[in-house]
Amino acid sequence: MGKAKKRSFHLGINQNFSTMTREDAIKGAVSMLEKGNDEADNLITLFGLSAEELLEGGASYETVKSRKSILK
C-alpha cells in the first residue's frame, strides 16, 4: 500500500469516532434507563455520573435509586 493510500485509510478510521459531551451522556443515559437498556450503566460509569445529574436530566427517582450501586 502506498503512502497516500495508507494515510487516507488511517484518516478515515480516525474520523469514525464522534465526541460526546457530558450533557449528551446524561441525556443518553436517561433515555436508555427509560427504555430499560443496560448500556446506560456503561455511560454512567464511564462519565462518573451522579444521581443528582440523572435526576436533573429527567430520570425517575425509582430508576436512579435502582442503580445506586454504580452511582457516585
Secondary structure, 3 states (H helix, E strand, C coil): CCHHHHHHHHHHHHCCCCCCCHHHHHHHHHHHHHHCCCHHHHHHHHHCCCHHHHHHHCCCHHHHHHCCCCCC
